[in-house]
Amino acid sequence: MIEMKDIRKSYRIGLETVHALDGASMHIKPGEFVGIIGPSGSGKSTLMNIIGCLDLADEGTYILDGIPIEDYSEKELAKVRNGKIGFVFQNFNLIPKLTAEENVELPLIYQGIKRNERMERVNEALERVQLSHRAFHYPTELSGGQQQRVAIARAIATKPSLILADEPTGNLDSKTTTEIMEIFHELHSQGNTIVLITHDRSVAQQAARQIFIMDGRVMEVGEDAVV
C-alpha cells in the first residue's frame, strides 16, 4: 500500500539547512497497523505530511496503492487526501461552530456525496466510535476524548483505505488514551490500514509493527533500533 524509498526532505531555517528526512525508506502493507515512533525533532511530522500527501519529498520515491505520487496532479492529490486517507490529529481540528454530526459530514460534502448517503455514513461512523448520543453537541460541549472520537468518526466516514493518526493521544489522559486505542484496535480488526505516529513508546507498542525514526532516518524496531 505504501512504499517509500530513499525519501529526503530539507528545510531552510535562516542560514541553516535542516535535513528533516535523510534517506528514509519503509513499506506498509494493506491491513497493517503500524506505529511510527520517534522523539521531538526526529522527522515524524515531515514523514506524516509526505505519507498524507500534504507535502512532497525533495528526492526519493513514494508509491501509494501502486502509483508514484509524482504522477498525480494537484487536483488528484486533493482527491487522495479527501477520499483515500482519513486524518486524525492531536488537536482534533474540529470546527467549533459545527456540531459533532456536522463535523463528520463535512468531508463527505466536499466529496459531493448526496445527503441521504452522507447521513447514513455519518450515523454509522458516530456509532462505531460510540458517540451517537452526542451527535448534536458542539466541540466545546465535549471532553477531549469525545472530541477525538468525533475526529476518528470524521476520518472513517469517507471510507478511506488508510487512517493516518498523528499523536492522536497526545492531549489525552491515560484512561482516555486506552479508550481511543481500543477504537483503533477495533478499526484494525475490521480491516482498516492504520499508521499511528507518536512519541509515546507505550502507544506505539500497541501496533502490530513498530518503525523508529531518528534524525530523519527510519528503521524497524527490534532490528537495529533501540527505543
N, C-alpha and C positions, 0 to 999 in steps of 0.2 A: 504493500500500500504506500509506504513512504520509503524512499531510498535517497540518501544523501551521500555524496562522495566529495571529499576534499573541499568542503564549504569554507569560504573565507569572507569575512566582513570586517571592514575597518572604518573608524570614525576619526575625524579631526576635531580635537578639543584644544583650541588655542593653537600653539605651535607643536603640540604633541599628537602623534598618531596612535590611536588605541586599537589594537587588534582584538576585537570582540570575539570573533571566531577565527581560529587559526588552523585550518585543515580538518574541520570536523566531519566525521563520517559515521553514519548509522543507518539501520534499517528497522522498519516496524511492519509486521505482517497484519493483514486484516484480522480483526477479532482479538488482538493482543491488548493487554492492559500494562502499559509501560510507565514507570516512574523515572523522571529525569531529575537528578538531584545535584546540587552544587551550591556553594556559598555565594554571598553577595558579590557581584562583580565578576562572576565566573563566565558569563556569556549566556546565562539561561534566558533572559528576556529577548536577547537578539535571536537566539535559536527558536524561541517560541514565535517571534514575529515572522521568521522565514518559513517555519512549518505552516503557520497560519496564513501565508501569502499576504501578510501585512507589509512585508519588506522583501527585497530581493538581494541575493548574495552578490558580492563583487566577483567572486570566482567559484568554480565548482559546479556540480550537477545536483539538481533536486528534481526527482521524479515522483509525482503524486498520481496514484492509480494508473501507472503505466505511461504517463505523459510528462515530458520535461516541462517544468514551469515556464521556461523561456519561450515555449511555443504558444503560450496563452497570450491573448490580447488583454489590455487593461479591463475591458468590458467582461471578458471571460473570467479573469481573475476575480472580479467583483461577484460574479455568479458562484464561483468556487467558495469564496468567503461566506456568502449568504446561504448557500444551499448544501455544500459538501462538508463544511466544517462548522461545528457548534462550539462557540467560545464560552468559557466560564472564567471570570476574572476574580481576583482577590477582593476588589472593591465593589463587586456585584454589577456596577454600571447599569443600574435600573434608572428609568426616567421618573423623577419624583411626582410629576403631575399625572402619571398614568397608574391605574390600578394594577394589581398583580396580573389579572387576566389580560389587560391591555398591553402590558409589557411583554407577555408571552406571545401575544398576537402580532406584535409589530413586525418582526422579520417575515412573517407569512404575508403581511400586506405588501411588503417590498417584493416578495416573490410573485405577487399577482394572483394569489390563491383566492378562490371565491369564498364568500363569507361562511356559507354552511360548512364547507370543509375546514375553514380556519377554526371555527368554533369547536368542531369535533376534535381537531388536533390540540387546541388549547386545553380543552377539558381533559383529554387523555393525558397530556403532559403534566398538568397540575395534579391529576390523580396519581400518577406514577411517583411523584415526589410528596404525596400525602398532604397536599395543601389546597384541595378543592374548597375547603370551608373558609379559606381566606382569599378567594378569588377577587373579591371586590374591595379589598383593603389596599391602601397606598403604602409605598415602601416605608414611610415614616411611622406607620402603624404596625410594622412587622419587626421582629427581632432579627439580629444578624443572621442567625441560622435560617430563618424563614426567608429572608431576602436572598440568601444563597440558593435555597430551594427554588425560588422563582427564577433565578438566573439559570439554574440547571434545566428547569422546565422550558425556558425560552430556548436554550441550546438544543434540546431534543425535539422540540415541536417541528423543526424543519426536516426531521428525519435525516440527520447528517450521517455520512459514512465515518466521520472522525469527530470525537469530542476532545477538544483541546482545553485543558484546565490549567490556568496559571495561578499558582499559590491559592487554590480555592478554599483552603482552611486557614490562611494566614491571619485573618482577623477574627477567628473564632476560638472560643474556649475549648477545653479538651472534650467535654461531653458533646458539644455541638459538632466538633471535628469528627468524633466517632459516628455520629448520626449521618453526617454528609458523606463520609467514606462508605458507609453502608449503602447509600444510594448509588455511589459509583460502582460498588461491587455488584449490586443488583443489575445496573445497566450493562455491566460487562457480561454477566451471566446470560443476559438476553441477546448477546451477540455484538454489542457496540465495541468499536475500537476506541480506546481511551489512552491519551497521552497526558500525564499529570506532571507538571513542573513544580518543584518545591525545593526549599532549603532544609526541610524537616525530614531527617532520616527515618523517623518512625512512620511518617506518612508515606514516603517513597517505598518503604519496605512492604507496604500492603499491596503494592502492584506485583504482578506475576514476574516482572523482569525489571531490573534497575539499570539505568545508564547514568554514569557520573560525568559531570562536566567541570573542568578546572582550567582556568587561563585560556579559554576558547577551544580546548581540546576535549574530545569525547572518548570515553572508554566504557566497557561493560563492567559493572560492579561484580566483584568475585573473580575477575581475571587479574588485571594489573592495578586496579583501583583500590584504595583503602579509604573507606568513608568513616 
